[in-house]
Amino acid sequence: MLYRKIINEIKVKKIKSKLMACGSHVYIDPTSIFSNANAISIGDYVHIQPNCCFYGGGRIEIGNGCIFAHDVQVLSQNHLYDAEDLEYIPYDTRFIDGAVMIGEYVWVGARVTILPGVNIGKGAVIGAGAVVTKDIPAYAVAAGNPCKIIKYRNKNRFDLLYEQDRGYIKKVKYSNL
């Protein structure tokens, strides 16, 4: 048990060292995968649950206070599959980059897939199982496949809590600091 804990700590430390940037108090479950980690930037107080996959070839930026439930996939590249000079099928050896930007205090539910080129605004909530193909504005609550906006959060309440620095990970998980 102690051996497994030490191995996991080493694995997470190695992941963090390869990231373009990694803030303070970032939890990454050791089962998560970071491909092209040197193109991934993570803010402070971010929490990443088991089996998440971040494919950073096209760049991924994650804001402060974000929470990712288990089995989330964030893709920032897609295979080139349709071009006049296509050399192979079903897709080419080339990729199409699409940076993914995730604002502060975004909550991404279990088994969400975020596709290349998507921007998710501050305070958005993405429901479990969603496939995010288009930008999601700040404060939106969105779900489904394809992901659609269901409603908006109470912006005034969110902004008040934001101004009071009341992020969940910071205040609940690290309250003993």
C-alpha positions in Angstrom: 0.0 0.0 0.0 2.8 2.4 0.9 4.7 1.4 -2.2 1.7 2.2 -4.4 1.3 5.6 -2.7 4.9 6.4 -3.3 4.7 5.3 -7.0 1.6 7.4 -7.5 3.2 10.5 -6.0 6.2 10.1 -8.3 4.0 9.7 -11.3 2.0 12.8 -10.5 5.2 14.8 -9.8 6.5 13.7 -13.2 3.3 14.8 -14.9 3.4 18.2 -13.3 7.0 18.7 -14.2 6.2 18.2 -17.9 3.3 20.7 -18.0 3.8 24.1 -19.6 2.6 25.6 -16.3 1.1 24.1 -13.2 -0.4 26.2 -10.4 -0.4 25.6 -6.7 -2.6 23.0 -4.9 -3.3 21.1 -8.1 -4.6 17.5 -7.6 -4.1 15.1 -10.4 -5.2 11.6 -10.0 -2.3 9.3 -11.0 -4.5 7.4 -13.5 -5.0 10.5 -15.6 -3.1 10.9 -18.9 -1.4 14.0 -20.2 -0.3 13.8 -23.9 1.9 16.6 -25.1 2.0 17.9 -21.6 4.3 20.8 -22.6 1.3 22.4 -24.3 -1.0 22.2 -21.3 -1.3 25.0 -18.7 -3.2 24.5 -15.4 -4.1 27.2 -12.9 -4.3 27.1 -9.1 -6.6 24.9 -7.1 -7.6 22.6 -10.0 -8.9 19.1 -9.2 -8.6 16.3 -11.8 -10.3 13.0 -10.9 -9.4 9.4 -12.1 -8.9 8.4 -15.8 -9.0 11.9 -17.3 -7.2 12.3 -20.6 -5.8 15.6 -21.8 -4.4 15.6 -25.3 -2.4 18.9 -25.5 -1.0 18.9 -29.0 -3.0 21.9 -30.0 -2.7 23.6 -26.5 -5.0 23.4 -23.5 -5.3 26.1 -20.9 -7.2 25.5 -17.6 -8.2 28.3 -15.3 -8.1 28.5 -11.5 -10.5 26.5 -9.4 -11.7 24.0 -12.1 -13.0 20.6 -11.2 -12.9 17.7 -13.6 -14.9 14.6 -12.7 -13.7 11.1 -13.7 -13.2 10.0 -17.3 -13.1 13.4 -18.9 -11.4 13.8 -22.3 -10.0 17.1 -23.6 -8.8 17.0 -27.2 -6.9 19.8 -28.8 -6.1 18.1 -32.1 -8.0 16.2 -34.7 -6.8 14.1 -37.6 -6.9 15.7 -41.0 -9.5 13.6 -42.9 -10.7 15.8 -45.7 -8.3 17.9 -47.8 -7.4 18.2 -51.5 -3.9 16.9 -50.7 -5.1 14.1 -48.4 -2.5 11.3 -48.6 -4.1 8.5 -46.6 -7.6 7.2 -45.6 -9.5 7.2 -43.3 -7.3 10.1 -42.1 -3.9 11.6 -42.9 -0.7 11.7 -40.8 -1.3 15.4 -40.3 -3.3 17.0 -37.5 -5.6 20.1 -37.2 -4.8 22.0 -34.0 -7.6 23.6 -32.0 -6.6 25.2 -28.7 -9.0 24.5 -25.8 -9.5 27.3 -23.3 -11.3 26.5 -20.0 -12.1 29.6 -17.8 -11.9 29.8 -14.1 -14.2 27.7 -11.8 -15.6 25.5 -14.5 -17.1 22.2 -13.4 -16.8 19.4 -15.9 -18.9 16.4 -15.2 -18.1 12.7 -15.5 -17.3 11.3 -19.0 -17.5 14.7 -20.8 -15.6 15.0 -24.0 -14.3 18.5 -25.0 -13.4 18.7 -28.7 -10.6 20.8 -30.3 -11.1 24.6 -30.6 -13.6 24.9 -27.8 -13.7 27.8 -25.3 -15.6 27.3 -22.0 -16.3 30.5 -20.1 -15.8 31.3 -16.5 -18.1 29.5 -14.1 -19.7 27.2 -16.7 -21.0 23.8 -15.7 -20.8 20.9 -18.2 -23.2 18.0 -17.4 -22.0 14.4 -17.3 -21.7 12.7 -20.6 -21.7 15.9 -22.7 -19.8 16.2 -25.9 -18.7 19.8 -26.2 -18.4 20.7 -29.9 -18.8 24.5 -29.6 -18.0 27.3 -27.3 -19.9 27.5 -24.0 -20.3 31.1 -22.6 -19.5 32.1 -19.0 -22.0 31.0 -16.3 -23.8 28.6 -18.7 -25.0 25.2 -17.6 -24.8 22.9 -20.6 -25.3 19.2 -21.3 -26.0 16.7 -23.9 -24.6 15.3 -27.2 -24.0 17.7 -28.8 -23.7 19.9 -25.8 -26.4 22.6 -25.5 -27.0 25.4 -23.0 -29.8 24.4 -20.6 -29.8 27.6 -18.4 -27.4 30.1 -16.8 -26.1 30.3 -13.3 -26.9 33.2 -11.0 -24.2 35.6 -12.2 -24.6 38.0 -9.3 -24.2 35.2 -6.7 -21.3 33.6 -8.6 -19.5 37.0 -8.8 -20.0 37.7 -5.1 -18.5 34.4 -4.1 -15.7 34.9 -6.7 -14.9 38.3 -5.1 -14.8 36.7 -1.7 -12.3 34.1 -3.0 -14.7 31.2 -2.1 -13.5 28.5 -4.5 -14.6 25.0 -3.4 -11.2 23.4 -3.7 -9.4 26.2 -1.9 -11.9 26.7 0.9 -13.0 23.2 1.5 -10.2 20.9 0.4 -7.4 23.2 1.6 -9.1 25.0 4.5 -6.4 23.8 6.9 -3.6 25.7 5.2 
